[in-house]
Amino acid sequence: MSAASSADLVSGAVARPSLFSPITPLPERAALRRAITAAWRSPEPDLVPALVDAARLSPAGAERSQARALRITRGLRERKSALGKAGLVQGLLQEFSLSSQEGVALM
């Protein structure tokens, strides 16, 4: 083998020439793709704490997210109550086909 060890090749630390490089050169990898490749097959307990910290929303972002969730929930509840009994029957018809025993029993 060359100067690169097999561990380097598996981890992607050493660039391997592609058979198709002369025909179709590979584009330079983005920083995110390089980070994903470096983290590939890493122990999960080592990576999760940093990812959890990175996923935390700022206080302003958390407030906007909660406001959006409340707006969506209220809209769904209002739409559901506006349909009344007709909405309930329609929901049952969608859930239980009239060709099934359950659908016939409900009707």
N, CA and C atoms as a LAMMPS dump frame, in Angstrom:
ITEM: TIMESTEP
0
ITEM: NUMBER OF ATOMS
321
ITEM: BOX BOUNDS ff ff ff
-5.0000000000000000e+02 5.0000000000000000e+02
-5.0000000000000000e+02 5.0000000000000000e+02
-5.0000000000000000e+02 5.0000000000000000e+02
ITEM: ATOMS id mol type element x y z
1 1 1 N 0.847 -1.176 0
2 1 2 C 0 0 0
3 1 3 C 0.889 1.235 0
4 2 1 N 0.346 2.382 -0.321
5 2 2 C 1.127 3.609 -0.378
6 2 3 C 1.388 4.131 1.021
7 3 1 N 1.826 5.392 1.109
8 3 2 C 2.152 5.993 2.399
9 3 3 C 0.92 6.145 3.283
10 4 1 N -0.264 6.188 2.699
11 4 2 C -1.504 6.316 3.474
12 4 3 C -1.855 4.964 4.071
13 5 1 N -2.203 4.972 5.35
14 5 2 C -2.58 3.719 5.998
15 5 3 C -4.025 3.38 5.647
16 6 1 N -4.413 2.132 5.924
17 6 2 C -5.793 1.723 5.639
18 6 3 C -6.764 2.482 6.527
19 7 1 N -6.345 2.84 7.764
20 7 2 C -7.22 3.621 8.646
21 7 3 C -7.482 4.995 8.057
22 8 1 N -6.464 5.599 7.44
23 8 2 C -6.651 6.907 6.812
24 8 3 C -7.633 6.821 5.649
25 9 1 N -7.539 5.742 4.896
26 9 2 C -8.437 5.601 3.756
27 9 3 C -9.879 5.406 4.211
28 10 1 N -10.087 4.618 5.271
29 10 2 C -11.429 4.373 5.773
30 10 3 C -12.023 5.649 6.339
31 11 1 N -11.217 6.433 7.059
32 11 2 C -11.741 7.649 7.686
33 11 3 C -11.908 8.776 6.684
34 12 1 N -11.317 8.638 5.511
35 12 2 C -11.435 9.698 4.519
36 12 3 C -10.402 10.784 4.718
37 13 1 N -9.394 10.547 5.579
38 13 2 C -8.391 11.557 5.867
39 13 3 C -7.496 11.81 4.653
40 14 1 N -7.331 10.789 3.819
41 14 2 C -6.494 10.922 2.64
42 14 3 C -7.399 10.912 1.419
43 15 1 N -7.197 11.871 0.541
44 15 2 C -8.019 11.934 -0.672
45 15 3 C -7.617 10.796 -1.599
46 16 1 N -8.599 10.045 -2.049
47 16 2 C -8.349 8.953 -2.978
48 16 3 C -8.708 9.422 -4.377
49 17 1 N -7.861 9.194 -5.338
50 17 2 C -8.222 9.582 -6.695
51 17 3 C -9.358 8.706 -7.2
52 18 1 N -10.27 9.313 -7.887
53 18 2 C -11.408 8.591 -8.44
54 18 3 C -11.063 8.083 -9.825
55 19 1 N -11.617 6.952 -10.161
56 19 2 C -11.424 6.381 -11.489
57 19 3 C -11.935 7.333 -12.558
58 20 1 N -12.989 8.102 -12.195
59 20 2 C -13.628 8.972 -13.162
60 20 3 C -13.148 10.423 -13.067
61 21 1 N -12.137 10.705 -12.269
62 21 2 C -11.658 12.08 -12.102
63 21 3 C -11.282 12.75 -13.417
64 22 1 N -10.594 12.055 -14.323
65 22 2 C -10.264 12.734 -15.584
66 22 3 C -11.509 13.082 -16.411
67 23 1 N -12.568 12.324 -16.261
68 23 2 C -13.785 12.553 -17.045
69 23 3 C -14.663 13.587 -16.367
70 24 1 N -14.953 13.36 -15.096
71 24 2 C -15.836 14.239 -14.337
72 24 3 C -15.163 14.571 -13.014
73 25 1 N -14.493 15.711 -12.943
74 25 2 C -13.844 16.047 -11.677
75 25 3 C -14.886 16.297 -10.583
76 26 1 N -14.581 15.808 -9.383
77 26 2 C -15.499 16.002 -8.267
78 26 3 C -15.379 17.423 -7.75
79 27 1 N -16.518 18.043 -7.421
80 27 2 C -16.456 19.401 -6.877
81 27 3 C -15.857 19.387 -5.474
82 28 1 N -15.314 20.497 -5.059
83 28 2 C -14.781 20.63 -3.706
84 28 3 C -15.917 20.439 -2.712
85 29 1 N -15.684 19.681 -1.662
86 29 2 C -16.724 19.422 -0.665
87 29 3 C -16.937 20.664 0.195
88 30 1 N -18.194 20.906 0.51
89 30 2 C -18.542 22.022 1.379
90 30 3 C -18.117 21.7 2.807
91 31 1 N -18.016 22.73 3.632
92 31 2 C -17.587 22.548 5.017
93 31 3 C -18.523 21.597 5.764
94 32 1 N -19.831 21.721 5.53
95 32 2 C -20.783 20.851 6.204
96 32 3 C -20.568 19.398 5.8
97 33 1 N -20.344 19.137 4.532
98 33 2 C -20.112 17.776 4.062
99 33 3 C -18.826 17.222 4.663
100 34 1 N -17.794 18.047 4.769
101 34 2 C -16.533 17.59 5.379
102 34 3 C -16.759 17.261 6.856
103 35 1 N -17.562 18.06 7.558
104 35 2 C -17.851 17.799 8.968
105 35 3 C -18.629 16.497 9.132
106 36 1 N -19.578 16.25 8.231
107 36 2 C -20.354 15.003 8.284
108 36 3 C -19.441 13.812 8.041
109 37 1 N -18.563 13.923 7.078
110 37 2 C -17.636 12.835 6.777
111 37 3 C -16.714 12.578 7.968
112 38 1 N -16.25 13.647 8.619
113 38 2 C -15.352 13.488 9.769
114 38 3 C -16.069 12.83 10.946
115 39 1 N -17.369 13.082 11.095
116 39 2 C -18.131 12.536 12.22
117 39 3 C -18.685 11.141 11.934
118 40 1 N -18.554 10.676 10.729
119 40 2 C -19.107 9.39 10.323
120 40 3 C -18.552 8.28 11.203
121 41 1 N -19.434 7.471 11.736
122 41 2 C -19.117 6.319 12.575
123 41 3 C -18.449 6.703 13.894
124 42 1 N -18.638 7.944 14.338
125 42 2 C -18.134 8.354 15.649
126 42 3 C -19.105 7.865 16.717
127 43 1 N -18.632 7.63 17.919
128 43 2 C -19.532 7.196 18.993
129 43 3 C -20.568 8.284 19.294
130 44 1 N -21.812 7.892 19.338
131 44 2 C -22.906 8.839 19.562
132 44 3 C -22.757 9.629 20.858
133 45 1 N -22.391 9.003 21.979
134 45 2 C -22.25 9.78 23.215
135 45 3 C -21.235 10.922 23.11
136 46 1 N -20.262 10.786 22.22
137 46 2 C -19.275 11.849 22.043
138 46 3 C -19.844 13.04 21.271
139 47 1 N -20.798 12.796 20.393
140 47 2 C -21.29 13.841 19.5
141 47 3 C -22.573 14.524 19.968
142 48 1 N -23.436 13.801 20.667
143 48 2 C -24.766 14.318 21.001
144 48 3 C -24.736 15.594 21.84
145 49 1 N -23.924 15.699 22.891
146 49 2 C -23.968 16.931 23.689
147 49 3 C -23.718 18.202 22.875
148 50 1 N -22.751 18.169 21.984
149 50 2 C -22.473 19.344 21.157
150 50 3 C -23.624 19.627 20.192
151 51 1 N -24.242 18.573 19.662
152 51 2 C -25.364 18.767 18.739
153 51 3 C -26.581 19.333 19.463
154 52 1 N -26.819 18.894 20.686
155 52 2 C -27.945 19.419 21.47
156 52 3 C -27.736 20.909 21.733
157 53 1 N -26.514 21.27 22.105
158 53 2 C -26.225 22.686 22.335
159 53 3 C -26.407 23.507 21.058
160 54 1 N -25.985 22.96 19.93
161 54 2 C -26.108 23.682 18.656
162 54 3 C -27.563 23.812 18.221
163 55 1 N -28.424 22.888 18.654
164 55 2 C -29.83 22.902 18.232
165 55 3 C -30.695 23.807 19.093
166 56 1 N -30.164 24.299 20.198
167 56 2 C -30.952 25.175 21.074
168 56 3 C -31.295 26.462 20.362
169 57 1 N -32.539 26.878 20.523
170 57 2 C -32.985 28.142 19.939
171 57 3 C -32.626 29.295 20.866
172 58 1 N -32.432 30.44 20.251
173 58 2 C -32.242 31.65 21.054
174 58 3 C -33.573 31.951 21.739
175 59 1 N -33.574 32.754 22.797
176 59 2 C -34.851 33.087 23.444
177 59 3 C -35.865 33.689 22.468
178 60 1 N -35.395 34.548 21.57
179 60 2 C -36.311 35.144 20.586
180 60 3 C -36.828 34.083 19.617
181 61 1 N -35.957 33.177 19.188
182 61 2 C -36.375 32.107 18.286
183 61 3 C -37.347 31.159 18.95
184 62 1 N -37.116 30.854 20.231
185 62 2 C -38.029 29.975 20.971
186 62 3 C -39.399 30.636 21.114
187 63 1 N -39.404 31.933 21.353
188 63 2 C -40.672 32.652 21.485
189 63 3 C -41.443 32.652 20.164
190 64 1 N -40.74 32.889 19.055
191 64 2 C -41.4 32.858 17.734
192 64 3 C -41.926 31.463 17.418
193 65 1 N -41.147 30.447 17.757
194 65 2 C -41.556 29.067 17.506
195 65 3 C -42.805 28.71 18.308
196 66 1 N -42.826 29.108 19.579
197 66 2 C -43.992 28.82 20.413
198 66 3 C -45.22 29.58 19.911
199 67 1 N -45.042 30.823 19.495
200 67 2 C -46.167 31.605 18.982
201 67 3 C -46.74 30.957 17.717
202 68 1 N -45.863 30.474 16.846
203 68 2 C -46.332 29.808 15.624
204 68 3 C -47.072 28.522 15.954
205 69 1 N -46.549 27.736 16.894
206 69 2 C -47.201 26.484 17.287
207 69 3 C -48.587 26.762 17.87
208 70 1 N -48.701 27.795 18.707
209 70 2 C -50.008 28.149 19.272
210 70 3 C -50.976 28.593 18.187
211 71 1 N -50.488 29.383 17.226
212 71 2 C -51.339 29.855 16.127
213 71 3 C -51.849 28.68 15.287
214 72 1 N -50.987 27.73 14.998
215 72 2 C -51.392 26.554 14.217
216 72 3 C -52.404 25.728 14.997
217 73 1 N -52.141 25.516 16.29
218 73 2 C -53.04 24.705 17.124
219 73 3 C -54.412 25.347 17.228
220 74 1 N -54.432 26.646 17.48
221 74 2 C -55.731 27.339 17.574
222 74 3 C -56.492 27.266 16.258
223 75 1 N -55.789 27.446 15.152
224 75 2 C -56.442 27.36 13.846
225 75 3 C -57.046 25.992 13.601
226 76 1 N -56.324 24.949 13.954
227 76 2 C -56.858 23.594 13.77
228 76 3 C -58.062 23.345 14.662
229 77 1 N -57.993 23.824 15.891
230 77 2 C -59.129 23.632 16.803
231 77 3 C -60.349 24.4 16.333
232 78 1 N -60.155 25.613 15.842
233 78 2 C -61.291 26.408 15.346
234 78 3 C -61.907 25.763 14.11
235 79 1 N -61.071 25.276 13.231
236 79 2 C -61.583 24.629 12.023
237 79 3 C -62.357 23.373 12.391
238 80 1 N -61.854 22.624 13.375
239 80 2 C -62.52 21.394 13.804
240 80 3 C -63.884 21.709 14.421
241 81 1 N -63.951 22.739 15.278
242 81 2 C -65.226 23.062 15.918
243 81 3 C -66.201 23.7 14.933
244 82 1 N -65.711 24.348 13.885
245 82 2 C -66.59 24.964 12.892
246 82 3 C -67.319 23.906 12.065
247 83 1 N -66.724 22.751 11.934
248 83 2 C -67.346 21.692 11.135
249 83 3 C -68.493 21.014 11.877
250 84 1 N -68.472 21.037 13.192
251 84 2 C -69.553 20.454 13.989
252 84 3 C -69.702 18.969 13.767
253 85 1 N -70.977 18.503 13.829
254 85 2 C -71.251 17.064 13.692
255 85 3 C -70.901 16.559 12.297
256 86 1 N -71.087 17.417 11.296
257 86 2 C -70.774 16.983 9.932
258 86 3 C -69.304 16.593 9.831
259 87 1 N -68.45 17.328 10.524
260 87 2 C -67.033 17.005 10.507
261 87 3 C -66.745 15.681 11.176
262 88 1 N -67.463 15.386 12.241
263 88 2 C -67.268 14.109 12.927
264 88 3 C -67.679 12.944 12.046
265 89 1 N -68.834 13.071 11.39
266 89 2 C -69.31 12.003 10.501
267 89 3 C -68.34 11.829 9.344
268 90 1 N -67.887 12.941 8.782
269 90 2 C -66.935 12.869 7.664
270 90 3 C -65.642 12.178 8.096
271 91 1 N -65.201 12.487 9.308
272 91 2 C -63.998 11.837 9.825
273 91 3 C -64.186 10.342 9.989
274 92 1 N -65.342 9.936 10.477
275 92 2 C -65.618 8.505 10.621
276 92 3 C -65.685 7.81 9.268
277 93 1 N -66.289 8.481 8.281
278 93 2 C -66.372 7.879 6.949
279 93 3 C -64.986 7.707 6.333
280 94 1 N -64.1 8.647 6.621
281 94 2 C -62.744 8.518 6.092
282 94 3 C -61.983 7.417 6.827
283 95 1 N -62.268 7.244 8.098
284 95 2 C -61.562 6.252 8.901
285 95 3 C -62.059 4.835 8.618
286 96 1 N -63.394 4.688 8.499
287 96 2 C -63.982 3.361 8.316
288 96 3 C -64.762 3.323 7.008
289 97 1 N -64.292 2.559 6.08
290 97 2 C -64.948 2.428 4.785
291 97 3 C -66.307 1.745 4.939
292 98 1 N -67.266 2.152 4.126
293 98 2 C -68.585 1.52 4.174
294 98 3 C -68.552 0.078 3.676
295 99 1 N -67.457 -0.295 3.029
296 99 2 C -67.342 -1.68 2.582
297 99 3 C -66.809 -2.588 3.696
298 100 1 N -66.494 -2.013 4.855
299 100 2 C -66.014 -2.83 5.967
300 100 3 C -67.139 -3.053 6.973
301 101 1 N -66.982 -4.047 7.812
302 101 2 C -67.996 -4.339 8.835
303 101 3 C -68.086 -3.183 9.83
304 102 1 N -66.972 -2.565 10.157
305 102 2 C -66.981 -1.449 11.097
306 102 3 C -67.758 -0.275 10.535
307 103 1 N -67.558 0.021 9.257
308 103 2 C -68.266 1.125 8.603
309 103 3 C -69.752 0.905 8.571
310 104 1 N -70.165 -0.315 8.252
311 104 2 C -71.598 -0.637 8.21
312 104 3 C -72.19 -0.535 9.605
313 105 1 N -71.483 -0.992 10.636
314 105 2 C -71.968 -0.932 12.009
315 105 3 C -72.123 0.517 12.449
316 106 1 N -71.206 1.395 12.057
317 106 2 C -71.297 2.809 12.432
318 106 3 C -72.493 3.491 11.774
319 107 1 N -72.821 3.094 10.547
320 107 2 C -73.943 3.712 9.837
321 107 3 C -75.251 3.169 10.396
